[in-house]
């Protein structure tokens, strides 16, 4: 039996990157999976890939920065699959791609336009709050569940730039711990993965990374392993936290970063 056999998992940001990897791995381990995101074409690709591998996947387009979309997403999951056991909040806006698509959007505090600050809060923190708010009721109906949020090493280390992104991801870490304390007695565990740089379109596909050749030794000098992580390496951590193997893991912030948090610079 798969590690999530009989479970229903909802993955936001499921059209690409870490969310897509989580959806595929969860389905391969027996879960019925719902993937959500803004781009219907990307969601369709995820669904087709999961189904081609013999898994069960439902794709629902939604904007998780909008509370009504989150309520609708959870309700549709319960209606179609009978309940909800696992929520992975992988949807996010940020990284180098955001910096270079929003003028001044990831600069130091004094130079960041207020609208970009609020946009990051809406997409990266409000979205997690909305999804958890509406998923908890569905998990109660199942007698418990597992919430896995994706944070960032930026929230722990600080950085001369990208401070808005770091602050918002820090909010995700704190929200995770609050949920862990408040809902553990109801059988709902909440944990957070703290990724380092990961080979996703949002990071590697950004113009700043594209300017550095893949074989350039300076590409990841800040990471002890000298490379970006792979989406599936994050997904394996999420699979553990979502499964009953992690039944006593609650309120954890798990670094999957190649040792970056241990690096002094």
Order of alpha helices (4+ residues) and beta strands (2+ residues): beta-alpha-beta-alpha-beta-alpha-beta-alpha-alpha-alpha-beta-alpha-alpha-beta-alpha-alpha-beta
